[in-house]
Amino acid sequence: MTARIYQRPKNAMQSGKARNHDWLLEFAPAEAKRPDPLTGWAGSGDMRQQVILKFASEAEARAYADRHGIAAHVTPTPARRLKLQSYADNFR
């Protein structure tokens, strides 16, 4: 059982930074998705794909994974780059 620990990046469509401070533990899929014969929707019998655990810090997420024997790798948070410009820069 493997998992990924990461921090959600800031949404590009909004200026707010809500829910960006939580660390998430998300399980890797155990089996491939296949189309349902009746509806055609993709799905699988793996229920762990629906579980996303939230933690206040990276250390808490790692401790949980170690305590439950989950092989987890941490995906680093992308650096936030600010593009500082003024309204006058549009006319240069």
C-alpha positions as a Markdown table, in Angstrom:
| # | Residue | x | y | z |
|---|---|---|---|---|
| 1 | Met | 0.0 | 0.0 | 0.0 |
| 2 | Thr | 1.5 | 3.3 | -1.1 |
| 3 | Ala | 0.5 | 6.9 | -0.6 |
| 4 | Arg | 1.4 | 10.4 | -1.5 |
| 5 | Ile | 1.8 | 13.2 | 1.0 |
| 6 | Tyr | 1.5 | 16.7 | -0.5 |
| 7 | Gln | 0.2 | 20.2 | 0.2 |
| 8 | Arg | -2.5 | 21.5 | -2.1 |
| 9 | Pro | -1.2 | 24.4 | -4.3 |
| 10 | Lys | -3.0 | 27.7 | -4.6 |
| 11 | Asn | -5.9 | 27.8 | -7.0 |
| 12 | Ala | -5.0 | 29.8 | -10.1 |
| 13 | Met | -8.5 | 31.0 | -10.6 |
| 14 | Gln | -8.9 | 32.6 | -7.1 |
| 15 | Ser | -6.8 | 34.9 | -5.1 |
| 16 | Gly | -7.5 | 33.3 | -1.7 |
| 17 | Lys | -5.2 | 30.9 | 0.0 |
| 18 | Ala | -7.8 | 29.0 | 2.1 |
| 19 | Arg | -7.3 | 25.2 | 2.6 |
| 20 | Asn | -3.7 | 25.5 | 1.3 |
| 21 | His | -2.0 | 24.9 | 4.7 |
| 22 | Asp | -3.3 | 21.4 | 5.2 |
| 23 | Trp | -1.1 | 18.4 | 4.3 |
| 24 | Leu | -3.0 | 15.6 | 2.5 |
| 25 | Leu | -2.3 | 11.9 | 2.4 |
| 26 | Glu | -3.8 | 10.3 | -0.7 |
| 27 | Phe | -3.6 | 6.6 | -1.5 |
| 28 | Ala | -2.3 | 5.3 | -4.8 |
| 29 | Pro | -4.7 | 3.2 | -6.9 |
| 30 | Ala | -4.4 | -0.5 | -6.3 |
| 31 | Glu | -6.2 | -1.6 | -9.5 |
| 32 | Ala | -6.9 | 0.0 | -12.8 |
| 33 | Lys | -10.3 | 1.6 | -13.6 |
| 34 | Arg | -12.5 | -0.1 | -16.1 |
| 35 | Pro | -15.8 | 1.0 | -17.7 |
| 36 | Asp | -19.1 | -0.1 | -16.2 |
| 37 | Pro | -21.0 | -2.3 | -18.8 |
| 38 | Leu | -24.3 | -0.6 | -18.1 |
| 39 | Thr | -23.5 | 3.1 | -17.8 |
| 40 | Gly | -20.0 | 3.3 | -19.3 |
| 41 | Trp | -18.6 | 5.2 | -16.3 |
| 42 | Ala | -15.1 | 4.4 | -15.2 |
| 43 | Gly | -14.7 | 2.8 | -11.8 |
| 44 | Ser | -12.9 | 0.1 | -9.8 |
| 45 | Gly | -13.4 | -1.9 | -6.6 |
| 46 | Asp | -10.6 | 0.0 | -4.9 |
| 47 | Met | -12.3 | 2.1 | -2.2 |
| 48 | Arg | -9.0 | 3.6 | -0.9 |
| 49 | Gln | -8.9 | 6.0 | -3.9 |
| 50 | Gln | -11.9 | 7.9 | -2.3 |
| 51 | Val | -10.0 | 8.5 | 1.0 |
| 52 | Ile | -8.0 | 11.7 | 1.4 |
| 53 | Leu | -6.7 | 12.3 | 4.9 |
| 54 | Lys | -5.9 | 15.9 | 6.1 |
| 55 | Phe | -3.2 | 16.7 | 8.6 |
| 56 | Ala | -2.0 | 20.0 | 10.1 |
| 57 | Ser | 1.7 | 19.3 | 9.4 |
| 58 | Glu | 3.9 | 17.1 | 7.2 |
| 59 | Ala | 5.3 | 15.5 | 10.4 |
| 60 | Glu | 1.8 | 14.3 | 11.4 |
| 61 | Ala | 1.2 | 12.8 | 8.0 |
| 62 | Arg | 4.5 | 11.0 | 8.0 |
| 63 | Ala | 3.9 | 9.7 | 11.6 |
| 64 | Tyr | 0.4 | 8.4 | 10.6 |
| 65 | Ala | 1.9 | 6.6 | 7.5 |
| 66 | Asp | 4.7 | 5.0 | 9.6 |
| 67 | Arg | 2.3 | 4.0 | 12.4 |
| 68 | His | 0.0 | 2.2 | 9.9 |
| 69 | Gly | 2.7 | 0.7 | 7.7 |
| 70 | Ile | 2.0 | 2.8 | 4.6 |
| 71 | Ala | 4.9 | 3.5 | 2.3 |
| 72 | Ala | 4.5 | 7.2 | 1.6 |
| 73 | His | 6.5 | 9.6 | -0.4 |
| 74 | Val | 6.3 | 13.4 | 0.1 |
| 75 | Thr | 5.8 | 15.6 | -3.0 |
| 76 | Pro | 7.4 | 19.0 | -2.2 |
| 77 | Thr | 5.2 | 22.1 | -2.4 |
| 78 | Pro | 5.8 | 24.2 | -5.5 |
| 79 | Ala | 7.4 | 27.5 | -4.9 |
| 80 | Arg | 5.0 | 30.5 | -5.1 |
| 81 | Arg | 6.1 | 33.0 | -7.6 |
| 82 | Leu | 4.7 | 36.5 | -7.5 |
| 83 | Lys | 4.4 | 38.5 | -10.7 |
| 84 | Leu | 4.5 | 42.1 | -9.4 |
| 85 | Gln | 3.4 | 44.7 | -11.9 |
| 86 | Ser | 1.4 | 47.9 | -11.9 |
| 87 | Tyr | -1.5 | 48.9 | -14.1 |
| 88 | Ala | 0.8 | 51.2 | -16.0 |
| 89 | Asp | 2.9 | 48.2 | -17.2 |
| 90 | Asn | 0.0 | 47.3 | -19.5 |
| 91 | Phe | 0.7 | 50.3 | -21.6 |
| 92 | Arg | 4.5 | 50.0 | -22.1 |
